């Protein structure tokens, strides 16, 4: 029984690293190319093939409604679109030990600090939606190396100064044994999967709420943290009160020369 629990924990960690959040039936599902991505021809062949794998042959489909985030919409979106900043703040606040490195404008390398790492690419940005494709793996002593892909859809519903996030993810686990185990365990242990997947949304929410709390010390942290100038400016644009706390421009320019190794996530559940 102890070994089963350990295997379950390792599998949940592997699924969680793909940023997933209702198990599906096994086998190929008859559905067209996802219309929310637009034309298939708009993407390179390797991206289209990766989307096909998770969309037509998902191991799991998870849907997670995040708790309301009490910040203005533009503040939440800014932290969502600068995950390396969110991750750095999360580490400073000792929320999680995620690390994220910006590869280019739409791709990120990420690690959860607990054996999982991968690359995520933003496929589509809309005012109230983000669509990401991720590829990652988790290494552990129980199940060894587990790899997989996920297509994650994050919908945002703003209401005054509250944002309600909803996460839908299609997950494909490469290893057949691990995939079968995931399908078998999720009906009874799905709440554990959702809790793991919810960590990212919870971290993003807590960092965003910290940023609008004028007594919380966020501005002082932002002024000291060595971030790329453009990414810092993205946050200052939505939290203008922090501009008065900023260090001299020379100090900021020195920080912009550093490689950014930070982290964040998206998902949340009790």
PyMOL commands that set and color helices and strands:
alter all, ss='L'
color gray80, all
select helices_A, chain A and resi 2-16+35-37+40-42+45-56+73-81+83-92+176-211+218-224+229-238+240-245+249-256
alter helices_A, ss='H'
color red, helices_A
select strands_A, chain A and resi 60-65+99-102+107-111+116-126+129-140+144-159+162-173
alter strands_A, ss='S'
color yellow, strands_A
deselect
rebuild
show_as cartoon
